[in-house]
Amino acid sequence: MAYILATIDAKVRWYVVPLKTPKDILSLEPGQFTLLDHLDLEVVPGFGDKDTAKKVAIAIGLTTWRYVKLDGPKHVYELREIGVVKR
């Protein structure tokens, strides 16, 4: 299972964050995302836990967001206290 970031609107849109490696999470900046009107699990990254998803949301400047938990994202990233890992 992975957490995906989505808008809180009635018509949910999906945040696409430009990540190639897990360490890219550490260099994210506000506004560094695009929104999709449809969920494309090839493009929308998943996060291994809520803490990682929250850190990404804050890093890209979100003040509100929704977590959607599901299986299937092609790319899943997770931060751990000891370092950065990719599942």
Secondary structure, DSSP 8 states (H G I E B T S, - for coil): -EEEEE--SSS--EEE---SSGGGGGG--TT--EEESS--TTTS-EESSHHHHHHHHHHTT-SS-EEEEES--S-EEEEETTEEEE-
